[in-house]
Amino acid sequence: MRYRGRRTGSVVNLRQSTDAKAVGRRAYGTRPRRLRFSLRQAKVVAILAILVLGALGALNLDSGSDQEVTRITLDNSVQGSVTHIRDGDTIEVAGTPIRFEKLDCDETGTPYGRMATQLMRELVQGQQLSCTLTGRRSYDRMIGSCRLPDGRDLGEIMISEGVCDRYR
């Protein structure tokens, strides 16, 4: 690479020059080097891109599992079956974790916490719930209340059975 000095007009080789102004500068009017790929490298990159996109697409497909797609409607409601019971006051409906709004149960490691979790499991087993969300969150959970198909509120049932208290 060559550089033409301003004052003298002499040609200086940049690789051999120790002049502070000349080091690191490129010749006026030259273009930086472009990266060039061979046809073989381009094919390998294209194949890898196709494989990665295919793998991502396969992860999004539901291959016959029973898990429902989470649907939170505009009126902040979720409907579906219970996919997981965390404890007496937190369940997952159609994959959406929901913490009951007015319910306070003991933790799972305590005797009353185990009773609350077991009662919740018995109440919701095989049921399609209708949950209304408040729009607030607590950690990774949405805050709301859920009703059984017959219209009974799960939080009120847990309080009336004596395994949980009303949250204040």
trRosetta pair geometry for C-beta under 8 A, 3 or more apart (Angstrom, degrees):
i j d omega theta_ij theta_ji phi_ij phi_ji
1 13 7.6 112 74 -158 51 60
1 14 4.9 -27 91 32 100 125
1 15 6.9 113 41 -30 86 92
1 26 6.3 -69 -172 -132 135 73
1 27 6.3 -154 -175 -19 86 103
1 30 7.8 -160 -141 76 98 168
2 11 5.4 -11 -172 -169 124 102
2 12 6.9 142 -160 71 70 42
2 13 6.1 -44 -104 -100 73 52
2 14 6.9 -167 -109 -13 19 89
2 27 5.7 39 78 -77 62 130
3 11 7.6 140 72 -157 38 56
3 12 5.2 -31 68 65 88 95
3 14 5.4 83 -10 -65 115 100
3 17 7.5 -60 43 -3 122 160
3 22 5.2 165 79 -147 149 95
3 25 5.8 80 -113 90 143 104
3 26 7.5 -156 -85 -175 100 16
3 27 5.6 -146 -93 -87 56 71
4 9 6.4 -8 -179 -154 103 46
4 10 7.4 169 -151 84 62 27
4 11 5.8 -35 -99 -98 70 62
4 12 7.6 152 -105 16 20 80
4 27 7.2 69 -1 -137 81 92
4 28 7.4 -62 38 20 103 109
5 8 5.0 18 93 47 129 90
5 9 6.5 -75 72 -21 81 10
5 10 5.2 10 29 54 121 75
5 11 7.8 -146 2 -81 84 15
5 12 5.7 74 -44 -14 100 120
5 19 8.0 -21 -101 121 114 172
5 22 7.1 -44 -89 -81 87 117
12 17 4.9 53 163 -82 115 136
12 19 6.7 -28 -175 23 160 137
12 22 5.2 -54 105 -142 145 154
13 16 4.5 36 92 30 112 106
13 17 6.2 172 82 -32 54 91
14 17 5.5 -53 -132 25 31 117
14 22 5.9 -153 -113 155 75 95
14 23 6.7 133 -164 -115 86 41
14 24 7.8 -175 -168 -7 123 20
14 25 7.1 -149 -114 62 131 65
14 26 7.8 -40 -49 -103 166 44
17 22 4.5 -50 130 101 153 135
17 23 6.2 -154 97 -68 99 74
18 23 7.2 5 -149 -57 25 122
19 22 4.0 56 79 17 111 112
19 23 6.6 177 79 -23 56 83
20 23 6.2 -50 -141 24 28 110
21 25 7.2 -10 155 -8 59 140
22 25 6.2 -101 -158 37 34 112
26 30 5.8 -114 155 67 111 116
26 32 7.4 -144 -38 -87 177 71
27 30 4.6 62 73 -3 96 126
31 34 7.6 -3 133 -37 119 93
37 41 4.4 -128 -167 86 94 122
37 42 4.9 112 126 -57 129 87
37 45 7.5 -40 -155 -1 152 139
38 41 4.8 96 52 6 77 100
38 42 7.1 -141 94 -4 41 87
39 42 5.6 -54 -148 36 33 114
39 43 6.5 36 153 -21 65 104
40 43 5.8 -53 -151 33 31 112
40 44 6.6 31 152 -18 64 104
41 44 5.7 -53 -149 35 34 112
41 45 6.4 34 154 -17 66 105
42 45 5.8 -54 -148 37 32 111
42 46 6.3 32 153 -19 65 107
43 46 5.7 -55 -147 37 31 112
43 47 6.3 30 155 -19 66 106
44 47 5.8 -54 -146 36 30 110
44 48 6.4 29 155 -17 64 107
45 48 5.8 -56 -147 38 30 111
45 49 6.3 32 154 -21 64 106
46 49 5.7 -54 -148 35 30 112
46 50 6.5 31 153 -19 64 105
47 50 5.7 -53 -150 36 32 111
47 51 6.4 32 152 -19 65 106
48 51 5.7 -55 -147 37 33 112
48 52 6.3 31 156 -18 67 105
49 52 5.9 -55 -146 37 30 109
49 53 6.3 25 157 -14 65 109
50 53 6.0 -58 -145 41 28 108
50 54 6.1 31 155 -21 64 110
51 54 5.7 -56 -145 37 29 113
51 55 6.4 29 156 -19 64 105
52 55 5.8 -54 -148 35 31 110
52 56 6.5 29 154 -16 64 106
53 56 5.7 -53 -147 38 33 111
53 57 6.3 35 153 -19 65 107
54 57 5.6 -55 -147 37 31 112
54 58 6.3 33 154 -22 65 105
55 58 5.7 -52 -147 34 32 112
55 59 6.7 36 153 -23 63 101
56 59 5.8 -51 -153 29 34 113
56 60 6.9 26 153 -14 63 106
57 60 5.9 -62 -154 37 35 107
57 61 6.8 40 151 -30 67 102
58 61 5.8 -47 -150 21 37 114
62 65 5.8 -109 -168 40 85 91
62 67 7.2 -141 -137 68 114 90
62 69 7.7 -93 -57 -60 146 95
67 83 6.3 53 -127 -124 84 133
67 95 6.4 67 -174 -61 106 115
68 71 7.9 -67 146 -2 108 96
68 80 4.8 -156 76 -150 158 138
68 81 6.7 130 -10 35 133 88
68 83 7.4 -137 30 -64 88 120
68 94 4.4 -62 84 -134 119 90
68 95 6.8 -149 73 -7 71 103
69 94 7.2 -4 87 179 28 110
69 95 7.7 -44 -157 24 20 139
70 78 7.1 -31 -161 -134 80 118
70 80 8.0 -105 -115 7 48 157
70 94 5.2 140 -106 126 57 99
70 95 4.5 -100 -62 75 105 111
70 96 4.9 119 -138 -50 120 97
71 78 6.8 144 78 -132 61 68
71 79 7.2 -29 75 45 110 77
71 80 7.4 127 34 -41 96 123
71 94 6.7 -41 22 136 74 155
72 76 6.7 -4 -177 -132 98 44
72 77 7.4 156 -152 68 57 30
72 78 5.6 -31 -97 -77 69 91
72 96 6.7 120 -64 -99 104 154
72 133 7.0 -14 -143 13 112 148
72 142 8.0 174 -108 -85 136 166
73 76 7.2 -88 74 -12 68 13
73 77 5.3 -11 42 53 110 82
73 78 7.8 -178 5 -76 80 41
76 132 6.6 63 109 -168 90 63
76 133 4.2 -117 171 66 100 93
76 134 7.3 -169 152 2 148 4
76 135 5.7 -68 -111 -63 151 81
76 144 7.6 -167 152 -101 103 127
77 130 6.8 -5 -176 -176 118 80
77 131 6.3 158 -159 85 66 53
77 132 5.2 -28 -102 -102 88 58
77 133 6.7 -168 -87 8 31 83
78 93 5.2 126 121 97 123 120
78 94 5.9 -154 178 43 108 120
78 96 5.1 -114 -127 53 161 149
78 98 7.1 -152 50 -63 141 133
78 130 8.0 165 86 -157 48 39
78 131 4.6 -10 59 61 90 109
78 133 6.6 62 -9 -34 100 113
78 142 7.9 119 -16 72 137 151
78 144 7.7 121 21 81 107 167
79 93 7.6 -70 -154 156 10 125
79 94 7.2 48 91 -22 34 141
79 128 6.9 28 177 170 87 97
79 129 7.1 -162 -142 94 52 51
79 130 5.1 -5 -106 -109 92 68
79 131 7.2 -174 -77 23 43 71
80 83 7.9 2 123 -33 119 98
80 93 5.3 136 66 167 91 84
80 94 3.1 73 60 -57 158 113
80 128 6.5 -77 -168 -148 16 79
80 129 7.0 -16 68 53 42 76
81 93 7.3 180 97 -150 20 69
81 94 6.9 101 46 -67 52 70
81 126 7.6 -35 -140 -150 117 23
81 127 7.1 147 -130 84 73 42
81 128 5.7 -54 -75 -100 68 61
81 129 7.3 111 -123 11 25 82
82 85 6.5 27 165 -60 130 85
82 91 5.5 -47 -139 175 113 126
82 92 6.8 108 -163 76 66 57
82 93 5.8 -46 -99 -98 56 65
82 124 4.5 58 -19 148 152 129
82 125 7.7 -71 52 -87 129 30
82 127 6.9 37 -6 63 107 84
82 129 6.4 62 -55 -4 87 126
83 92 4.7 -61 64 106 93 108
83 93 7.0 138 7 -130 86 14
83 94 6.5 127 -22 -85 118 10
83 95 5.5 23 26 -62 161 51
84 91 6.9 169 91 -165 55 60
84 92 4.1 28 49 33 92 123
84 97 8.0 -33 72 -96 114 81
85 90 8.0 127 -169 95 50 60
85 91 5.2 -24 -113 -115 63 89
85 92 7.7 -127 -65 21 29 76
85 117 6.3 129 139 -160 118 84
85 120 5.5 154 -151 112 130 116
85 121 5.3 -133 30 -83 170 80
85 124 7.0 153 -80 59 118 133
86 90 4.1 -30 60 98 125 107
86 91 6.6 -157 15 -90 81 31
86 92 7.1 91 -30 -25 97 91
86 97 7.2 39 -27 -140 137 107
86 108 7.9 -111 150 -53 61 132
87 90 5.4 43 44 39 81 94
87 105 6.3 -177 137 90 104 128
87 107 6.8 -57 -141 -150 155 44
87 108 4.7 -117 -110 -59 108 98
87 113 6.3 -36 -160 -170 115 98
87 116 6.8 34 163 99 79 112
87 117 5.2 -70 -150 -84 49 104
87 120 7.8 90 138 28 32 154
88 103 7.6 -135 127 152 90 123
88 105 3.3 -140 82 172 126 170
88 106 7.3 51 22 50 140 58
88 108 7.9 172 -11 -82 82 69
88 113 6.4 -135 -8 -150 118 56
88 115 7.9 17 -82 88 132 57
88 116 2.6 -14 -90 139 144 118
88 117 5.2 -92 -57 -59 71 52
88 119 7.1 33 -124 56 100 99
88 120 5.3 175 -131 -27 52 130
88 158 6.4 130 175 -149 104 138
88 163 6.4 -144 -140 129 146 114
88 164 5.6 -178 142 -72 133 121
89 99 6.3 35 137 -159 91 70
89 100 4.7 -107 -161 34 80 108
89 103 4.5 -176 -123 110 110 112
89 104 6.7 -2 -70 -113 160 18
89 105 4.3 179 -27 14 104 109
89 116 7.3 -13 -31 156 74 137
89 155 7.9 52 -128 -111 85 88
89 158 7.5 160 -85 132 75 169
89 164 6.5 131 -66 -132 103 144
90 97 6.5 6 -177 -173 103 95
90 98 7.0 172 -149 86 58 44
90 99 4.9 -19 -100 -101 91 69
90 100 7.3 -127 -72 -2 43 77
90 141 6.0 -74 -137 -115 115 154
91 97 7.7 180 101 -145 28 54
91 98 5.9 -15 67 58 71 92
91 120 6.6 -158 -67 170 119 129
91 124 6.6 81 -137 5 159 176
91 146 7.2 -50 56 4 128 159
92 95 6.1 -2 170 -135 113 14
92 96 6.3 158 -158 71 71 32
92 97 4.9 -36 -95 -89 86 57
92 98 7.0 146 -106 11 31 76
93 96 5.6 -27 66 59 72 92
93 98 5.8 4 10 0 105 130
93 129 5.3 -95 -120 69 132 123
93 131 5.4 156 39 -8 162 139
93 146 6.6 165 -52 -109 146 137
96 131 7.9 -161 88 70 125 146
96 142 6.2 -11 168 16 107 129
97 140 5.9 50 54 116 148 88
97 141 4.3 -90 123 -109 108 78
97 142 6.7 141 87 15 62 74
98 131 5.6 -73 -115 -166 167 156
98 133 7.2 -115 -122 -94 107 93
98 141 6.3 135 -120 -171 10 97
98 142 5.4 -32 -106 71 67 90
98 143 7.6 111 -161 -129 67 11
98 144 5.2 -57 -155 51 113 105
98 146 6.4 101 112 -46 151 117
99 138 5.1 -43 35 51 158 129
99 141 4.1 84 -24 130 104 141
99 142 7.1 180 21 81 77 36
99 143 5.4 -36 71 -103 96 61
99 144 7.7 107 63 27 51 60
100 103 3.7 10 103 30 128 126
100 144 7.4 -60 -119 84 38 46
100 145 6.2 61 -147 -108 76 60
100 146 7.2 -83 -99 13 92 91
100 154 6.8 -120 -104 93 133 105
100 155 4.7 158 -176 -85 132 109
100 158 7.8 103 91 31 176 148
101 134 6.1 108 -100 -33 128 131
101 143 5.3 87 -94 170 79 93
101 144 6.0 -32 -42 -170 105 6
101 145 5.2 -57 17 -54 113 89
101 155 7.1 -57 51 -70 72 161
101 167 7.4 -145 138 51 43 133
102 145 7.2 5 16 -86 94 117
102 155 5.5 92 67 164 87 151
102 166 5.8 -18 163 -155 94 80
102 167 5.3 -158 -163 41 38 95
103 155 4.3 -132 -56 -135 118 100
103 158 5.9 44 -138 76 129 138
103 159 7.0 -129 -115 -52 86 97
103 164 5.3 12 -167 150 94 144
103 165 7.9 134 -161 78 50 41
103 166 7.3 -57 -102 -123 40 39
103 167 5.8 -2 51 -19 13 108
104 164 6.2 156 75 -176 42 92
104 165 4.9 -30 70 71 101 88
104 166 7.0 25 18 113 99 14
104 167 4.1 129 -39 -83 101 80
104 168 7.9 -40 -17 5 143 64
105 112 7.4 -158 -172 133 77 95
105 113 6.3 114 146 -117 96 66
105 116 4.2 151 -158 171 133 168
105 158 6.9 -62 -75 169 117 137
105 163 6.8 12 -129 131 105 85
105 164 4.0 -51 -85 -108 83 107
105 165 7.7 165 -82 24 39 64
106 110 4.5 -79 154 69 128 134
106 111 7.9 8 99 66 154 49
106 112 4.1 85 22 87 144 104
106 113 3.9 -109 105 -58 89 83
106 116 6.5 154 45 2 78 135
106 164 7.8 -144 1 -105 66 66
107 110 5.6 90 65 3 74 103
107 113 4.7 -32 92 -100 31 155
108 113 4.6 -144 -92 146 16 122
108 114 6.4 77 -168 -76 58 60
108 117 5.7 45 -118 -44 90 144
109 113 6.2 21 42 68 37 148
109 114 7.9 13 -153 -48 6 93
110 113 4.2 93 54 5 83 110
110 114 7.0 -150 88 -7 43 83
111 114 6.0 -55 -151 34 30 108
111 115 6.5 29 151 -17 64 106
112 115 5.4 -51 -147 37 37 114
112 116 6.3 40 153 -22 67 103
112 163 6.2 168 -169 -159 84 70
113 116 5.7 -51 -146 35 31 111
113 117 6.4 31 155 -17 64 105
114 117 5.8 -53 -146 37 32 111
114 118 6.2 32 154 -19 65 108
115 118 5.8 -57 -147 38 29 110
115 119 6.3 29 156 -18 65 107
115 163 5.0 -143 115 -131 105 120
116 119 5.8 -54 -145 37 30 109
116 120 6.3 31 155 -19 64 107
116 158 6.5 52 -145 -155 95 115
116 163 4.3 165 -86 147 76 118
116 164 5.4 88 -121 -58 129 96
117 120 5.8 -55 -148 37 30 112
117 121 6.4 34 152 -23 64 106
118 121 5.6 -52 -149 33 32 115
118 122 6.5 30 153 -17 64 104
119 122 5.7 -54 -149 37 33 110
119 123 6.3 32 154 -21 66 108
119 158 6.7 134 107 -115 130 79
119 161 6.0 163 -158 113 155 162
119 163 5.4 165 15 18 151 164
120 123 5.7 -56 -145 36 31 111
120 124 6.2 -1 168 4 67 114
120 154 7.4 60 -129 -176 86 120
120 158 6.9 9 -76 -91 88 120
121 124 6.9 -74 -139 47 21 89
121 125 6.1 42 163 -54 62 103
122 125 6.2 -36 -141 -1 24 118
123 127 7.4 -37 140 1 59 150
123 148 7.1 -103 171 -79 96 125
123 154 6.4 129 130 -130 145 96
123 157 6.3 132 -122 111 148 149
124 127 5.0 -107 -156 42 50 119
124 129 6.5 -16 -137 -55 108 124
124 148 7.7 -138 -100 -99 65 91
124 154 7.2 14 -66 -113 106 135
127 148 5.8 -54 -169 -139 146 84
127 149 6.2 -146 -160 -11 94 100
128 149 5.8 61 63 -69 85 111
129 146 4.7 2 179 -174 129 119
129 147 6.7 146 -161 68 76 42
129 148 6.7 -48 -110 -100 75 38
129 149 7.8 -102 -94 -46 35 66
129 154 7.6 -8 -132 -37 127 133
130 146 6.9 148 77 -156 39 67
130 147 5.1 -23 65 60 92 96
130 149 7.7 106 -8 -93 103 48
131 144 5.2 82 170 121 101 135
131 145 6.8 180 -149 92 72 34
131 146 4.1 -31 -95 -97 90 84
131 147 7.5 175 -83 16 43 65
132 144 5.5 -173 92 -164 45 110
132 145 5.7 -5 55 57 90 81
132 146 7.8 178 18 -85 60 39
133 142 4.9 -31 -133 159 125 127
133 143 6.9 107 -158 76 74 49
133 144 3.9 -66 -103 -75 49 133
134 142 7.9 166 39 170 71 83
134 143 4.8 -32 36 95 118 100
134 144 5.7 -167 -10 -87 74 64
135 143 7.9 -34 53 58 34 94
136 142 7.7 124 82 -162 47 58
136 143 4.4 -8 78 32 95 130
137 140 7.8 -34 -175 -150 111 9
137 141 6.7 149 -161 80 70 45
137 142 6.0 -47 -105 -104 72 47
137 143 6.7 -154 -95 -11 18 90
138 141 5.1 -20 68 66 84 99
138 143 5.8 84 -10 -64 104 100
145 153 6.1 -17 172 -150 120 107
145 154 7.4 177 -172 44 72 88
145 155 5.7 -68 -134 -3 99 129
146 153 7.6 127 82 -153 42 59
146 154 4.9 7 78 11 92 129
146 155 7.8 122 42 -23 68 86
147 151 5.8 -17 179 -151 127 30
147 152 6.5 153 -155 75 78 33
147 153 5.6 -45 -98 -94 80 51
147 154 7.0 -151 -96 -17 26 81
148 151 7.0 -35 72 31 75 21
148 152 4.9 4 35 55 114 87
148 154 6.7 120 -39 -65 85 84
152 156 7.1 -125 -180 70 80 113
152 157 5.9 64 151 -55 120 117
153 156 4.1 70 79 11 108 110
153 157 6.8 -177 90 -13 56 83
154 157 5.6 -55 -149 34 35 113
154 158 6.4 34 155 -19 67 105
155 158 5.8 -56 -150 35 31 110
155 159 6.5 27 154 -15 65 106
155 164 7.7 -95 -155 95 64 142
156 159 5.7 -55 -147 38 33 110
156 160 6.1 30 156 -17 67 109
157 160 5.9 -58 -143 41 29 108
157 161 6.3 27 157 -18 64 109
158 161 6.0 -56 -146 37 27 109
158 163 5.9 -81 -167 66 77 97
158 164 4.2 14 144 29 111 127
159 162 7.7 45 172 -68 33 27
159 164 5.7 -71 -79 83 56 88
159 165 6.9 67 -121 -143 89 19
159 166 5.8 37 -117 -61 139 79
161 164 7.9 46 64 20 92 80
